[in-house]
Amino acid sequence: MSDLLSSPVRTLQGDPTTLGELTGGRPALVVNVASKCGLTPQYTQLEALQQEYADRGFTVVGVPCNQFAGQEPGTAAEIEEFCSATYGVTFPMTDKLYVNGPDADPLYRALTAVPDATGEAGPVAWNFEKFLLSASGEVVGRFRPQTQPDSPEVRTAIEAQLTV
């Protein structure tokens, strides 16, 4: 099992947990999210993936982040209300984390060490960067923010994890 799954995080409600407890030992798409971004409509596709694949042992995990142009300024309660009321989000979400820089959460230090399909590792480019984890917590895919959650490459990668 990967050290990623033992990464301590807090839920959006402030409860201490681990990434493994949030994923329930299932493959997961970990996504840094923001409420006031041009890419925020990706919440619709993320929730659709959650609904489509949850019964097959998959989950999305949202990670609010305010590092990109201050596009997630709200409190935890405001983020939860926005996600629920606007997009019907049912997948687990963490408290706000830093994803880049010297204050980056250890979870994201580990995630950003993994290269994307072009071989490029390093900092998260913007809101809605996606990391696909296997059930054992290995990063098996990294998708940049402009890649839509329901794109063929993301779906194919998720499906491959569900058949393992």
C-alpha positions in Angstrom: 0.0 0.0 0.0 1.3 3.5 -0.9 2.4 6.0 1.6 0.0 8.4 -0.2 -3.0 6.6 1.4 -1.6 7.3 4.9 -1.3 11.0 4.1 -3.1 13.0 6.9 -5.8 15.4 5.7 -8.9 17.0 7.2 -12.3 16.7 5.7 -14.1 19.9 4.6 -15.9 19.6 7.9 -12.6 19.8 9.7 -12.4 16.2 10.8 -8.9 14.5 10.8 -8.6 11.6 8.4 -6.3 10.1 5.8 -6.4 10.0 2.1 -6.9 6.3 2.3 -10.0 6.7 4.6 -11.4 9.2 2.1 -10.9 6.8 -0.9 -11.9 3.7 1.0 -9.2 1.7 -0.6 -10.7 2.3 -4.0 -9.2 3.9 -7.1 -9.6 7.7 -6.9 -9.3 10.9 -8.9 -7.8 13.5 -6.7 -8.5 17.0 -8.0 -7.6 20.5 -6.7 -10.8 22.5 -7.0 -11.9 26.1 -6.8 -15.3 27.8 -6.8 -14.5 30.9 -8.8 -12.5 29.6 -11.7 -13.2 29.4 -15.4 -12.8 25.6 -15.0 -15.3 25.3 -12.1 -17.9 23.8 -14.4 -15.7 20.7 -14.4 -17.5 19.9 -11.1 -20.4 18.7 -13.2 -18.3 16.1 -14.9 -16.5 15.1 -11.7 -19.8 14.5 -10.0 -21.0 12.5 -13.1 -17.9 10.3 -12.8 -18.6 9.8 -9.1 -22.2 8.8 -9.9 -21.2 6.5 -12.8 -18.3 4.7 -11.2 -19.0 4.7 -7.4 -20.8 1.4 -7.6 -17.8 -0.1 -9.3 -15.4 1.0 -6.6 -14.3 4.4 -7.6 -14.4 7.9 -6.0 -13.4 11.5 -6.7 -11.7 13.4 -4.0 -11.9 17.2 -4.2 -9.1 19.3 -2.7 -10.0 23.0 -2.4 -7.1 25.3 -3.1 -6.9 29.1 -3.1 -3.4 29.4 -4.6 -4.4 30.3 -8.1 -5.6 33.9 -8.4 -7.5 33.6 -5.1 -10.3 31.5 -6.8 -11.3 29.6 -3.7 -11.6 32.3 -1.1 -14.6 30.9 0.8 -14.8 29.2 4.2 -15.2 25.5 4.4 -19.0 26.0 5.0 -19.2 28.3 2.0 -17.3 25.8 -0.2 -19.6 23.0 0.9 -22.7 25.0 0.3 -21.6 26.1 -3.1 -20.6 22.6 -4.2 -23.7 21.0 -2.9 -26.2 23.7 -4.1 -24.6 24.4 -7.5 -23.2 21.1 -8.6 -24.8 18.5 -6.3 -21.4 17.3 -5.2 -21.5 14.0 -3.2 -17.8 13.0 -3.4 -15.5 13.6 -0.4 -13.6 16.8 -0.1 -10.7 17.9 2.1 -10.1 21.2 3.8 -8.2 23.7 1.7 -4.6 22.7 1.0 -1.6 24.4 -0.6 -0.6 22.3 -3.6 2.6 24.2 -4.7 5.5 26.0 -3.1 7.2 25.8 0.3 3.9 25.4 2.1 2.6 22.6 -0.2 0.9 19.8 1.7 3.0 16.6 1.8 0.2 14.9 -0.2 0.8 17.3 -3.0 4.6 17.2 -2.7 4.2 13.4 -3.5 1.6 13.8 -6.2 3.5 16.5 -8.1 6.6 14.3 -8.3 4.7 12.1 -10.7 4.9 13.1 -14.4 2.0 13.6 -16.7 1.6 11.9 -20.1 4.2 14.1 -21.7 6.8 13.2 -19.0 6.5 16.5 -17.1 6.4 16.4 -13.3 6.5 19.4 -11.1 4.0 22.0 -9.8 0.3 21.9 -10.3 -0.4 24.1 -13.3 -3.8 25.5 -12.2 -7.1 24.6 -10.6 -8.6 21.2 -11.6 -5.4 19.3 -12.1 -6.2 15.6 -11.7 -4.3 12.7 -10.3 -5.6 9.2 -10.7 -4.7 6.8 -7.9 -4.9 3.0 -8.0 -6.6 1.2 -5.2 -3.2 0.7 -3.6 -2.5 4.4 -3.7 -0.1 4.5 -6.6 -0.4 7.5 -9.0 -1.3 5.9 -12.3 -2.3 9.1 -14.2 -1.9 12.8 -14.1 -4.1 15.1 -16.2 -3.6 18.8 -16.6 -6.4 21.3 -15.8 -7.6 21.7 -19.4 -8.2 17.9 -19.7 -11.9 17.4 -19.1 -12.8 14.9 -16.4 -15.0 12.9 -18.9 -12.4 13.0 -21.7 -11.6 9.6 -23.3 -8.1 9.5 -21.8 -9.4 10.0 -18.2 -12.2 7.5 -18.7 -9.9 4.9 -20.2 -7.5 5.3 -17.3 -10.3 5.0 -14.7 -11.7 1.9 -16.5 -8.3 0.3 -16.4 -8.2 0.7 -12.6 -11.6 -0.7 -12.2 -10.7 -3.9 -14.0 -7.5 -4.5 -12.0 
